[in-house]
Amino acid sequence: MTGNEEQDCFHCGLPVPKNSAYFVEINNKAQSMCCPGCEAVAKAIVDGGLTSFYEHRTEISPTARAALPDVLDQLTLYDKPELQKTFVSVDDKNIKQASLILEGIVCAACVWLNERHISALKGVVEFRVNYSTHRARVRWDDSQIKLSDILQAISAIGYLAHPFDSGRQEAVYKKERSAALKRLAVAGLGAVQVMMLAVALYAGDYSGMDAGLENFMRWVSMFIATPVVFYSAKSFFSSAWRDLKAHQLGMDVPVSLAIGLAYAASSWATVYQSGQVYFDSVTMFTFFLLAGRFLEMGARQKAGQAAEELVKLLPAMATRVTSQGDETVTVSELSCGDKVRVKPGDSIPADGVIIEGRSSINESLLTGESHPLGKTINEKVIGGTVNIESPLLIEVQKVGEDTVLASIQRLLDRAQVEKPSIAKMADRVAAYFVAFLLVLVSAVAAWWWQHDPDQAFWIAISLLVVTCPCALSLATPAAMTAATGSLTRLGVLTTRGHALETLANVTHIVFDKTGTLTKGQLALESTCLVSDLSEQQSLNIAAALELGSEHPVAKVFFQNASIKNSFTAKEIQAIPGQGVSGLIGDVRYRLGCAAYVADVFDADKINLNKTQHATEIFLANDEELLAVFFLSDQLREQALESVQALKKLGKKVWLVSGDNEAAVVHVAGQLDILNTRHSMKPEDKLEVIHELQQQGAVVAMIGDGVNDAPVLAAAQVSIAMGGGTQLAQASADMVLLSEHLPHLVDAVKMAKRSINIVRQNLGWALAYNLLALPLASMGYIAPWMAAIGMSASSLVVVLNALRLNKSVDI
Amino acid sequence: MEILYILIPLGLLVLGVAIWGFLWAVRTGQFDDMEGPAHRILMDDDDIRIPSRNPEKKSEK
């Protein structure tokens, strides 16, 4: 099945099939491509004069999907004013602006390619891609170019753009970020200045300093520290106040106490020219804390955005049939009793019943069953499933909350609520620690008040600063953020904070089959030739017969037929669920299932080396059987290596699938997986997971499809394939955007490594606090030493975590 | 050491300018994309300009 000569597609890096005839000339050298999709994309790039994309890119591009004319037609829906209302803002008379989510951005060269290609279009005023968020902002002149043209141009070079409602959340994020940056800047610049003066003041303490000058420097320090405390540190005060009002003790309570008291006392000392000033400690402390918070916020927002992307896509369209004719409406506008027309290749917008037409429906979304089911009048269809063959007229019976899809979503929500939250526990521990700290500080202050009232206040401040559980609270998030970052660069997105932590402790890895271990689409496995036709000839005939068909089987033949197919078929007739027939020359050929060619199919004569997992498609003319094609769902690249690597790491690998026994056993055999379950409904899968969990297993579930969503949520950690259904991604803890199984192995290794780092960090932070606590209580540590000690311990923790940022060649 | 009475306020002035500059940068979105521009500068369009000088020849042979 794989080519003998190891050649990889120049565009996407997948192995090139051995009979591939797809080439594009790039820099005067013919480069082979794996599929027509990649060929078309590479050609568009070369024709646009953008070949240097291939020199600059640092990651292999994702495989291009051949854009179907139907999909391109759908893009024109985005030109409708009633739909544009939701996501387009009008700048000027004709100048409009929209936000797009770009799929397929893997490296900076992709950004360059998109910007060059789109900006060159006539009528595009501005096109900017944000590399960090994979979002684009486009401004265009509506009198010169349509939005759908822009979207088409993006898909021509192999990326997918979805308009989305950038809405409030985006604006909130941006505001939060700018505010944090401003606070950080004021605190950082202020801290530097105050520290400079502090050095002079300390030096003056030893070698003597003019009293006037000293006083002047104190006043200047106070002048700089004031905005740092009242502007930069404001967020600590307000959050501490919020905590206190809710009768809780957060990290911000001791922080606010330390900053507030130290500032007040230092100001008092400045005004009355007595005692010590510690403005340097105040500003430095504020700055380091803000820096930590800022990094944490960045990671949080990034995760939030990724999840949001999947939910925020615009609602799908539906064609409503009314007495005035057909009209296109959004799905949310549908109500019960409406009649909707569903074209082949479209998904069914809501639950309903077929009132006209017959077709096959792909329900893999809900059942995991990879082969389409035939449905006809009066049969029920489920919203979200895909109509494959011929147009259907459907009467809507349930919408919104009542649909099957919505109930799965509810199941999912419940399962998510059940999940134990490690974050909450960490908060509770921190609260106890803070309470302990406050009691301890009061006790120490009281003791010193008895013995040395002059020192008492500053010792209390030192103690508050030095024991600030910053390193302790940074230990985990810093490591997790760094690990998440380097995994994201690999194409593994972490959407939940606990995912890595749990993944490191996973004992069982449960795979779904279709779309996870396999590609989830049919491909030609082998051909059994019965007559004297060659394999290529029979494939070409089959492709000619299937021309114009949307059936997944048809795509297989298109991919395998020669580019210049000399056969053309006339009078093509399709019988849903059976097959197609057509005239080529003056011979009538038939292509379909066994029953469809039964009159010439003699099972005794042709000894089919029957591989049960494969779908058989027969090609016959009126006299005899010509060829049998075996189609099956292909394994993903390097699936075997990945499974072996996971086993080597000591994980138990399970295969749990909704497919039939033969298909599951076949895949399990190829991958050497011993624990398999087949014909599982979502409830059964859930049961399997619960059973494993009761035996004490920590389960990672890898799947796709909506049917997997509740199962994904039940597993301790869930991973969705990037190509999987939106819902599954939204509910998964991690998303394998690259759809490259070895990256899963990397993720497991990375998780283990980051847990090690977290342990080191926690150990260090605890040791530091245990050491500093008695020293500070005994009065050996001045506030400036405390601030440096606290910062240094945080710095060590962060630097240790940053080691995870290095490439994942573990 | 009297010079310090002038130098320190001068330093404060510079600090003010620095803070203003930073706030300006935040306001104008210089920090929106922290990764892209670093790569973007490396991918200049030198070779693209060559064909645009003589538009009838699209690919350089």
Chai-1 contact restraints between the chains, C-beta under 6 A:
chainA,res_idxA,chainB,res_idxB,connection_type,confidence,min_distance_angstrom,max_distance_angstrom,comment,restraint_id
A,G49,B,I48,contact,1.0,0.0,6.0,A-B,restraint_1
A,G49,B,P51,contact,1.0,0.0,6.0,A-B,restraint_2
A,S52,B,D47,contact,1.0,0.0,6.0,A-B,restraint_3
A,H56,B,M43,contact,1.0,0.0,6.0,A-B,restraint_4
A,A108,B,H39,contact,1.0,0.0,6.0,A-B,restraint_5
A,V111,B,G36,contact,1.0,0.0,6.0,A-B,restraint_6
A,W112,B,M43,contact,1.0,0.0,6.0,A-B,restraint_7
A,N130,B,D33,contact,1.0,0.0,6.0,A-B,restraint_8
A,Y131,B,D33,contact,1.0,0.0,6.0,A-B,restraint_9
A,Y131,B,E35,contact,1.0,0.0,6.0,A-B,restraint_10
A,Y131,B,G36,contact,1.0,0.0,6.0,A-B,restraint_11
A,S132,B,D33,contact,1.0,0.0,6.0,A-B,restraint_12
A,S132,B,E35,contact,1.0,0.0,6.0,A-B,restraint_13
A,S178,B,V26,contact,1.0,0.0,6.0,A-B,restraint_14
A,L181,B,V26,contact,1.0,0.0,6.0,A-B,restraint_15
A,L181,B,F31,contact,1.0,0.0,6.0,A-B,restraint_16
A,K182,B,L23,contact,1.0,0.0,6.0,A-B,restraint_17
A,K182,B,V26,contact,1.0,0.0,6.0,A-B,restraint_18
A,A185,B,F22,contact,1.0,0.0,6.0,A-B,restraint_19
A,V186,B,I19,contact,1.0,0.0,6.0,A-B,restraint_20
A,L189,B,L15,contact,1.0,0.0,6.0,A-B,restraint_21
A,L189,B,A18,contact,1.0,0.0,6.0,A-B,restraint_22
A,L189,B,I19,contact,1.0,0.0,6.0,A-B,restraint_23
A,Q193,B,L15,contact,1.0,0.0,6.0,A-B,restraint_24
A,V220,B,I8,contact,1.0,0.0,6.0,A-B,restraint_25
